[in-house]
Amino acid sequence: MIAVPHYITPADYLALERQNPIRHEYRRGLVYAMTGGSDAHSRIAVNLLSLINPHLDGTNCRLYNGDVKVNYADDFYYYPDAFVTCDPRDRDDRYIKRYPKLIAEVLSPATEAFDRQDKFDDYSQIDSLEEYVLISQDSQRVECRRRNANKTWETTVYEMGDRVTLASLKLEFSIAKLYRGID
């Protein structure tokens, strides 16, 4: 849903975001209100963060949840459900990160098509991005899109009983751990 139905500049968007308690995403001049999440969405995101965070101990990488924006060239500002950056340049701004290595989105019916296509197209412009992870709420299904040596994207799908590999982080875990506590 478009929150502001006319073009605004990136600077105006950032000013709006600083004073508004409701989060909005920005894409090429249009501002979109963030939708509320379900309990499954929340549990999956918490589980993912819980699996990644201890793995990053002792590294220069940082994990962020959906409270911090990812940006590229003022074309978009998104709040991914989880992302990791290892780039020291991302320590300069507390609110916006520009060099993510991994981005994960928990899919919801309202955003799934956008996350799969337009958002992926936008994120693909970020040279540092190695892996884009799409996690289903409705079934144990994780889709990992990875940038290969030829700078093209390959997709691996994990389902019930599989072990998920986040290649960009050299992390592997059972898909069941990602979905624990889901009713």
N, C-alpha and C positions, 0 to 999 in steps of 0.2 A: 504494500500500500504506500502510495506517495504521500509524504507528510507535507511537503511544500511543492505544489504543482507547477512551479515555474523555475527557471534557471537561477541558481545562486552560485556565487564564486566559492572556491575552496576556502578563502579567508572568512567569508560570511558563514559558511558551514561550521568552521572550527570555532568561531565566536558563539554561534548558536549552541554547539555541543558543550562548551564550557559552562554555560548558564542554564542548561536544561537537564532536569533529573532523568528524563527519558532518553535512552540512547537512540541514535539515528545513524544509518549508514549513508554514504555519499557515493554516487556514481555519475560521473560526467555531467555535473550541474544539477542533478536531482537528488533530493533528500528523502530517505525512506525510514519510517519508524520501525524499530525492531519489534518483532512479535514475541509474545510470551512463550515460554517453553513448557513442556510436559514434565511429569516426574521421571519418566523414562529418559528423556533428553538430559535432564539434570544428572541422574545417576550415571549414565554412560559417560558424560563429560567429566564427572568427578572420578570415576574409575580410570579413565584415560589419563587424567592429570596425575592420579596416584601411581600409575604404572610408570609414567615417564619421569616424574620429578626425582625420585631417588637414583634413577639411572644416570642423571646428569650431574650428580655430586662429583666434585673434583674436576669438573670441566669448565670451560669458559662459556658454556651454553646456558641460556635462560629460557624457562618455560613460562608462558603467559596464558591466562584464561580469556574469557570473552569480555573482559573489562578494558583491554588495551587494543588500540587500532593498528591495523596494517595498512600502509599507504604505498602507492606507486605514482610518481610524477603528477600529483594532484588530480589524476584521473579517477581514483577511488580511495575511499577510507572505509574499511570493513572491520568488523569485530569477529574474528574467527572464534570458534569454541575453544580451540587450543592451538598454540603455535610455539615453535622453538626458533630462537635466533642465537647464533654463535658469533656474530659479527660485532666487534667492539664499537663500531659506529652507532649501533642501536642503544648504547648506554647514554647517549647525549640528550635524548628526549624521553621523558617519563611517560608520555601519553601515546606516542606514535612510534612504530617500528617499521623499518623499510627494507630489512635484509633477512627475512625469515628463511629458514632451512626446511622446515616442515610446517604445514598448515593442516589442521583437522577440522572438519565440520560434521556435526551430528545432524543428519537429515530430518526434516519435518515435512509433513504434507504441503504446507504453505511455501516452503523454500526449496524443496528438492530439485525442481527443474532449474531454478536459477543457480543453485549451488553446483549442479552438474555441468551446466553449460556456460552461462555468462560469467559467473564468478570464477570458474576455472579458467576461462579465456583471459580474464583480467589478471588473476594470480600468475598465469603462465608468463606474463611479461616480466616478472621479477626474476632477474638472472640468478639470484642466490637460492631460489626455491628448487629443492631437489625432490620433494615428495608432497603430494596432496592426498589426504585421506578422507574418504566419505564413509560415514558410519550410519547404518540403518537403525532406526528405533524399533521397527516392526518385526525384524527377524535378525538372527545372528549372521550379519553380512557386513563385511568391511571391504571397501574397494580402495586399493592403494595405487595411485598414479605416480609413476616415477620417471624423472627425466634421465634419459640414458646418455652415453658418451656422445651420441650424434645429435644431442639437444632435442630429441623427439621424446614423446611420452609413451610409456608402456604401462599397462594396467594388470594388476594381479588382484583377484577376488578371493577372499577368505570367507568360509562359512562354518556352520556348527561343527565342532570337533577339530577344527584347524588350529594351527599356531600362526599368529599374525607376526609378520616381520616388518618393522619400520627400518628399512635399509639405511635411511639417512642418519639414523641414530644408532645403528647397530644394536637394535633392541628387538627381542622376540618374547612373546607371551601367548598363553592360550586365549582363544577368543572368549572362552567361558569367563575369564577374569574380567574382561571388558564389560560383560553383560551380567555380572553378579549383582544380586539385589533387585533385579527387574521383575516386576510382578507379571 
